[in-house]
Amino acid sequence: MLWAGSEIAQVYLGQRTAGVADPLAESAAGVAWITGDSAADCWQLAIESLAPARWRKRKVHVLLSGALARPFMMSPVAGLRSWREAAQVGSSLAPDATGLAGPCEVWHGAWTPDAASLVVAIDAELRQLIESTARQARVRLAGLQPWWAAALQQASQQSPATRFLAAEDTDSLTVVCGDDESFSAATSYAPCPQSDQTDALFTRLLLAQGAAPDLAVHATLRTDGPDAADVATPFAARWKPAT
């Protein structure tokens, strides 16, 4: 695991919130939460909070909120022949599909020319800022992924039959239907719906996807301080049925 027995720090990055889990910090038991005016501000503060390593660059694994890394489904496009072409099309579709304002960079899941594929979009300027700030601070990025993707992986490990995941973080609610090999729907709701609206939303989505309620889970990012240090990853989810 990235956390156990390593010097890799983990940073959760949201629109105005960051969580820093640094195994080299003097008080490494838990997550230090930071607030800022923007994601860029939070990222700068998170980098500055890292304890220095004596002999080498610090490594940081970054987990993005669902408002910063938004998924969508891309339908098959006739004539696409490569991952590079698929990424170009995905980037052009991302602003309308996700609501992100600026030019976007995308990551594809298991893309094939004749099937719908899961795509994750991030604002291109934010991606560049994350990388440039890390370089300036002599910090090496060990990974960059959505927090909801890490929750989906954890859900698949705990219950391989899971087919509906609702992942709630500090900014958003991300809903993914399917499994690691075949997704049928994916979207982020930012800002996150009010708690009294989520049950009705889950019911509608489950019916629309034909997903059985017993295969649906709701994961919430734990921000409850010291308890987060008792689990294998500092940004673990709290789990409950989605219905």
Contacts in CASP RR format, 6 or more apart in sequence:
PFRMAT RR
TARGET T0000
AUTHOR 0000-0000-0000
METHOD contacts of the structure
MODEL  1
MLWAGSEIAQVYLGQRTAGVADPLAESAAGVAWITGDSAADCWQLAIESL
APARWRKRKVHVLLSGALARPFMMSPVAGLRSWREAAQVGSSLAPDATGL
AGPCEVWHGAWTPDAASLVVAIDAELRQLIESTARQARVRLAGLQPWWAA
ALQQASQQSPATRFLAAEDTDSLTVVCGDDESFSAATSYAPCPQSDQTDA
LFTRLLLAQGAAPDLAVHATLRTDGPDAADVATPFAARWKPAT
1 232 0 8 1.000
1 233 0 8 1.000
2 8 0 8 1.000
2 10 0 8 1.000
2 61 0 8 1.000
2 142 0 8 1.000
2 233 0 8 1.000
3 10 0 8 1.000
3 21 0 8 1.000
3 23 0 8 1.000
3 232 0 8 1.000
3 233 0 8 1.000
3 234 0 8 1.000
4 232 0 8 1.000
5 23 0 8 1.000
6 23 0 8 1.000
7 23 0 8 1.000
7 24 0 8 1.000
7 53 0 8 1.000
7 58 0 8 1.000
7 59 0 8 1.000
8 23 0 8 1.000
8 59 0 8 1.000
8 60 0 8 1.000
8 61 0 8 1.000
8 142 0 8 1.000
9 20 0 8 1.000
9 21 0 8 1.000
9 22 0 8 1.000
9 23 0 8 1.000
9 24 0 8 1.000
9 50 0 8 1.000
9 58 0 8 1.000
9 59 0 8 1.000
9 60 0 8 1.000
9 61 0 8 1.000
10 20 0 8 1.000
10 21 0 8 1.000
10 60 0 8 1.000
10 61 0 8 1.000
10 62 0 8 1.000
10 63 0 8 1.000
10 233 0 8 1.000
10 234 0 8 1.000
10 235 0 8 1.000
11 18 0 8 1.000
11 19 0 8 1.000
11 20 0 8 1.000
11 21 0 8 1.000
11 43 0 8 1.000
11 46 0 8 1.000
11 60 0 8 1.000
11 61 0 8 1.000
11 62 0 8 1.000
11 63 0 8 1.000
12 18 0 8 1.000
12 19 0 8 1.000
12 31 0 8 1.000
12 63 0 8 1.000
12 65 0 8 1.000
12 147 0 8 1.000
12 169 0 8 1.000
12 170 0 8 1.000
12 221 0 8 1.000
12 235 0 8 1.000
13 19 0 8 1.000
13 39 0 8 1.000
13 42 0 8 1.000
13 43 0 8 1.000
13 46 0 8 1.000
13 62 0 8 1.000
13 63 0 8 1.000
13 64 0 8 1.000
13 65 0 8 1.000
13 68 0 8 1.000
13 130 0 8 1.000
14 39 0 8 1.000
14 42 0 8 1.000
14 64 0 8 1.000
14 65 0 8 1.000
14 67 0 8 1.000
14 68 0 8 1.000
14 169 0 8 1.000
14 170 0 8 1.000
14 171 0 8 1.000
15 38 0 8 1.000
15 39 0 8 1.000
15 65 0 8 1.000
15 67 0 8 1.000
15 68 0 8 1.000
15 170 0 8 1.000
15 171 0 8 1.000
16 35 0 8 1.000
16 36 0 8 1.000
16 37 0 8 1.000
16 38 0 8 1.000
16 39 0 8 1.000
16 41 0 8 1.000
16 42 0 8 1.000
17 33 0 8 1.000
17 34 0 8 1.000
17 35 0 8 1.000
17 36 0 8 1.000
17 42 0 8 1.000
17 65 0 8 1.000
17 170 0 8 1.000
17 171 0 8 1.000
18 33 0 8 1.000
18 34 0 8 1.000
18 35 0 8 1.000
18 36 0 8 1.000
18 42 0 8 1.000
18 43 0 8 1.000
18 45 0 8 1.000
18 46 0 8 1.000
19 31 0 8 1.000
19 32 0 8 1.000
19 33 0 8 1.000
19 34 0 8 1.000
19 46 0 8 1.000
19 235 0 8 1.000
20 31 0 8 1.000
20 32 0 8 1.000
20 33 0 8 1.000
20 34 0 8 1.000
20 46 0 8 1.000
20 49 0 8 1.000
20 50 0 8 1.000
21 28 0 8 1.000
21 30 0 8 1.000
21 31 0 8 1.000
21 32 0 8 1.000
21 228 0 8 1.000
21 234 0 8 1.000
21 235 0 8 1.000
22 28 0 8 1.000
22 32 0 8 1.000
22 49 0 8 1.000
22 50 0 8 1.000
22 51 0 8 1.000
24 50 0 8 1.000
24 51 0 8 1.000
24 53 0 8 1.000
24 58 0 8 1.000
25 32 0 8 1.000
25 49 0 8 1.000
25 50 0 8 1.000
25 51 0 8 1.000
26 51 0 8 1.000
29 226 0 8 1.000
29 229 0 8 1.000
30 225 0 8 1.000
30 226 0 8 1.000
30 228 0 8 1.000
30 229 0 8 1.000
30 234 0 8 1.000
31 223 0 8 1.000
31 225 0 8 1.000
31 228 0 8 1.000
31 229 0 8 1.000
31 234 0 8 1.000
31 235 0 8 1.000
32 49 0 8 1.000
33 223 0 8 1.000
33 225 0 8 1.000
34 42 0 8 1.000
34 45 0 8 1.000
34 46 0 8 1.000
34 49 0 8 1.000
35 42 0 8 1.000
36 42 0 8 1.000
36 45 0 8 1.000
39 68 0 8 1.000
39 126 0 8 1.000
40 126 0 8 1.000
40 129 0 8 1.000
40 133 0 8 1.000
43 129 0 8 1.000
43 130 0 8 1.000
43 133 0 8 1.000
44 133 0 8 1.000
47 60 0 8 1.000
47 133 0 8 1.000
47 134 0 8 1.000
47 137 0 8 1.000
47 139 0 8 1.000
48 137 0 8 1.000
50 58 0 8 1.000
50 60 0 8 1.000
50 137 0 8 1.000
50 139 0 8 1.000
51 58 0 8 1.000
52 58 0 8 1.000
57 138 0 8 1.000
57 139 0 8 1.000
57 140 0 8 1.000
58 138 0 8 1.000
58 139 0 8 1.000
58 140 0 8 1.000
59 139 0 8 1.000
59 140 0 8 1.000
59 141 0 8 1.000
59 142 0 8 1.000
60 134 0 8 1.000
60 139 0 8 1.000
60 140 0 8 1.000
60 141 0 8 1.000
60 142 0 8 1.000
60 143 0 8 1.000
61 141 0 8 1.000
61 142 0 8 1.000
61 143 0 8 1.000
61 144 0 8 1.000
62 130 0 8 1.000
62 141 0 8 1.000
62 143 0 8 1.000
62 144 0 8 1.000
62 145 0 8 1.000
63 145 0 8 1.000
63 146 0 8 1.000
63 147 0 8 1.000
63 150 0 8 1.000
63 235 0 8 1.000
64 122 0 8 1.000
64 144 0 8 1.000
64 145 0 8 1.000
64 146 0 8 1.000
64 147 0 8 1.000
65 146 0 8 1.000
65 147 0 8 1.000
65 169 0 8 1.000
65 170 0 8 1.000
65 171 0 8 1.000
65 172 0 8 1.000
66 146 0 8 1.000
66 147 0 8 1.000
66 148 0 8 1.000
66 167 0 8 1.000
66 169 0 8 1.000
66 171 0 8 1.000
66 172 0 8 1.000
66 174 0 8 1.000
66 188 0 8 1.000
66 190 0 8 1.000
67 171 0 8 1.000
67 172 0 8 1.000
67 188 0 8 1.000
67 190 0 8 1.000
67 191 0 8 1.000
68 122 0 8 1.000
68 123 0 8 1.000
68 126 0 8 1.000
68 146 0 8 1.000
68 171 0 8 1.000
69 120 0 8 1.000
69 121 0 8 1.000
69 122 0 8 1.000
69 145 0 8 1.000
69 146 0 8 1.000
69 148 0 8 1.000
69 149 0 8 1.000
70 94 0 8 1.000
70 98 0 8 1.000
70 99 0 8 1.000
70 100 0 8 1.000
70 120 0 8 1.000
70 121 0 8 1.000
70 122 0 8 1.000
70 172 0 8 1.000
70 174 0 8 1.000
70 187 0 8 1.000
70 188 0 8 1.000
70 190 0 8 1.000
71 98 0 8 1.000
71 118 0 8 1.000
71 119 0 8 1.000
71 120 0 8 1.000
71 121 0 8 1.000
71 146 0 8 1.000
71 148 0 8 1.000
71 174 0 8 1.000
71 176 0 8 1.000
71 186 0 8 1.000
71 187 0 8 1.000
71 188 0 8 1.000
72 93 0 8 1.000
72 94 0 8 1.000
72 97 0 8 1.000
72 98 0 8 1.000
72 118 0 8 1.000
72 119 0 8 1.000
72 121 0 8 1.000
72 186 0 8 1.000
72 187 0 8 1.000
73 116 0 8 1.000
73 117 0 8 1.000
73 118 0 8 1.000
73 119 0 8 1.000
73 183 0 8 1.000
73 184 0 8 1.000
73 185 0 8 1.000
73 186 0 8 1.000
74 86 0 8 1.000
74 89 0 8 1.000
74 90 0 8 1.000
74 93 0 8 1.000
74 97 0 8 1.000
74 108 0 8 1.000
74 116 0 8 1.000
74 117 0 8 1.000
74 118 0 8 1.000
74 119 0 8 1.000
75 116 0 8 1.000
76 113 0 8 1.000
76 114 0 8 1.000
76 115 0 8 1.000
76 116 0 8 1.000
77 86 0 8 1.000
77 89 0 8 1.000
77 113 0 8 1.000
79 113 0 8 1.000
80 86 0 8 1.000
80 89 0 8 1.000
80 113 0 8 1.000
81 113 0 8 1.000
83 108 0 8 1.000
83 111 0 8 1.000
86 108 0 8 1.000
86 111 0 8 1.000
86 117 0 8 1.000
87 106 0 8 1.000
87 108 0 8 1.000
90 104 0 8 1.000
90 106 0 8 1.000
90 108 0 8 1.000
90 119 0 8 1.000
90 121 0 8 1.000
91 103 0 8 1.000
91 104 0 8 1.000
91 105 0 8 1.000
91 106 0 8 1.000
91 121 0 8 1.000
93 119 0 8 1.000
94 100 0 8 1.000
94 104 0 8 1.000
94 106 0 8 1.000
94 119 0 8 1.000
94 121 0 8 1.000
95 101 0 8 1.000
95 102 0 8 1.000
95 103 0 8 1.000
95 104 0 8 1.000
95 121 0 8 1.000
97 119 0 8 1.000
97 121 0 8 1.000
98 104 0 8 1.000
98 121 0 8 1.000
98 188 0 8 1.000
100 121 0 8 1.000
100 122 0 8 1.000
100 123 0 8 1.000
101 123 0 8 1.000
102 123 0 8 1.000
102 124 0 8 1.000
102 125 0 8 1.000
103 123 0 8 1.000
103 124 0 8 1.000
103 125 0 8 1.000
104 121 0 8 1.000
104 122 0 8 1.000
104 123 0 8 1.000
104 124 0 8 1.000
105 121 0 8 1.000
105 122 0 8 1.000
105 123 0 8 1.000
105 124 0 8 1.000
105 127 0 8 1.000
106 119 0 8 1.000
106 120 0 8 1.000
106 121 0 8 1.000
106 122 0 8 1.000
107 119 0 8 1.000
107 120 0 8 1.000
107 122 0 8 1.000
108 117 0 8 1.000
108 118 0 8 1.000
108 119 0 8 1.000
109 117 0 8 1.000
109 118 0 8 1.000
109 119 0 8 1.000
109 120 0 8 1.000
110 117 0 8 1.000
110 118 0 8 1.000
110 180 0 8 1.000
110 181 0 8 1.000
111 117 0 8 1.000
115 182 0 8 1.000
116 183 0 8 1.000
116 184 0 8 1.000
117 183 0 8 1.000
118 176 0 8 1.000
118 183 0 8 1.000
118 186 0 8 1.000
120 146 0 8 1.000
120 149 0 8 1.000
127 144 0 8 1.000
130 141 0 8 1.000
130 144 0 8 1.000
131 141 0 8 1.000
134 140 0 8 1.000
134 141 0 8 1.000
146 174 0 8 1.000
147 167 0 8 1.000
147 169 0 8 1.000
147 221 0 8 1.000
147 235 0 8 1.000
148 165 0 8 1.000
148 167 0 8 1.000
148 169 0 8 1.000
148 174 0 8 1.000
148 176 0 8 1.000
148 188 0 8 1.000
148 219 0 8 1.000
150 233 0 8 1.000
150 235 0 8 1.000
151 165 0 8 1.000
151 167 0 8 1.000
151 219 0 8 1.000
151 221 0 8 1.000
151 237 0 8 1.000
152 165 0 8 1.000
152 167 0 8 1.000
152 176 0 8 1.000
152 180 0 8 1.000
154 219 0 8 1.000
154 233 0 8 1.000
154 236 0 8 1.000
154 237 0 8 1.000
155 162 0 8 1.000
155 165 0 8 1.000
155 217 0 8 1.000
155 219 0 8 1.000
155 239 0 8 1.000
156 162 0 8 1.000
156 179 0 8 1.000
156 180 0 8 1.000
158 239 0 8 1.000
159 217 0 8 1.000
161 215 0 8 1.000
162 179 0 8 1.000
162 215 0 8 1.000
162 216 0 8 1.000
162 217 0 8 1.000
163 177 0 8 1.000
163 178 0 8 1.000
163 179 0 8 1.000
163 211 0 8 1.000
163 212 0 8 1.000
163 215 0 8 1.000
163 216 0 8 1.000
164 175 0 8 1.000
164 176 0 8 1.000
164 177 0 8 1.000
164 178 0 8 1.000
164 205 0 8 1.000
164 206 0 8 1.000
164 209 0 8 1.000
164 211 0 8 1.000
164 215 0 8 1.000
164 216 0 8 1.000
164 217 0 8 1.000
164 242 0 8 1.000
165 175 0 8 1.000
165 176 0 8 1.000
165 177 0 8 1.000
165 216 0 8 1.000
165 217 0 8 1.000
165 219 0 8 1.000
165 242 0 8 1.000
166 173 0 8 1.000
166 174 0 8 1.000
166 175 0 8 1.000
166 198 0 8 1.000
166 202 0 8 1.000
166 216 0 8 1.000
166 217 0 8 1.000
166 218 0 8 1.000
166 219 0 8 1.000
166 242 0 8 1.000
167 173 0 8 1.000
167 174 0 8 1.000
167 175 0 8 1.000
167 176 0 8 1.000
167 219 0 8 1.000
167 221 0 8 1.000
167 237 0 8 1.000
168 174 0 8 1.000
168 192 0 8 1.000
168 218 0 8 1.000
168 219 0 8 1.000
168 220 0 8 1.000
168 221 0 8 1.000
169 192 0 8 1.000
169 220 0 8 1.000
169 221 0 8 1.000
170 221 0 8 1.000
170 223 0 8 1.000
171 190 0 8 1.000
171 191 0 8 1.000
171 192 0 8 1.000
172 188 0 8 1.000
172 189 0 8 1.000
172 190 0 8 1.000
172 191 0 8 1.000
172 192 0 8 1.000
173 188 0 8 1.000
173 189 0 8 1.000
173 190 0 8 1.000
173 192 0 8 1.000
173 193 0 8 1.000
173 198 0 8 1.000
173 201 0 8 1.000
174 186 0 8 1.000
174 187 0 8 1.000
174 188 0 8 1.000
174 189 0 8 1.000
175 185 0 8 1.000
175 186 0 8 1.000
175 187 0 8 1.000
175 188 0 8 1.000
175 189 0 8 1.000
175 205 0 8 1.000
176 183 0 8 1.000
176 185 0 8 1.000
176 186 0 8 1.000
177 183 0 8 1.000
177 184 0 8 1.000
177 185 0 8 1.000
177 186 0 8 1.000
177 205 0 8 1.000
177 209 0 8 1.000
177 211 0 8 1.000
178 184 0 8 1.000
178 185 0 8 1.000
178 209 0 8 1.000
178 211 0 8 1.000
184 209 0 8 1.000
185 205 0 8 1.000
185 208 0 8 1.000
185 209 0 8 1.000
189 201 0 8 1.000
193 201 0 8 1.000
198 218 0 8 1.000
199 243 0 8 1.000
202 216 0 8 1.000
202 218 0 8 1.000
202 242 0 8 1.000
202 243 0 8 1.000
203 243 0 8 1.000
205 211 0 8 1.000
206 212 0 8 1.000
206 213 0 8 1.000
206 216 0 8 1.000
206 242 0 8 1.000
206 243 0 8 1.000
213 241 0 8 1.000
213 242 0 8 1.000
213 243 0 8 1.000
214 241 0 8 1.000
216 241 0 8 1.000
216 242 0 8 1.000
216 243 0 8 1.000
217 239 0 8 1.000
217 240 0 8 1.000
217 241 0 8 1.000
217 242 0 8 1.000
218 239 0 8 1.000
218 240 0 8 1.000
218 241 0 8 1.000
218 242 0 8 1.000
219 237 0 8 1.000
219 238 0 8 1.000
219 239 0 8 1.000
220 237 0 8 1.000
220 238 0 8 1.000
220 240 0 8 1.000
221 235 0 8 1.000
221 237 0 8 1.000
221 238 0 8 1.000
222 228 0 8 1.000
222 231 0 8 1.000
222 235 0 8 1.000
222 236 0 8 1.000
222 237 0 8 1.000
222 238 0 8 1.000
228 234 0 8 1.000
228 235 0 8 1.000
228 236 0 8 1.000
END
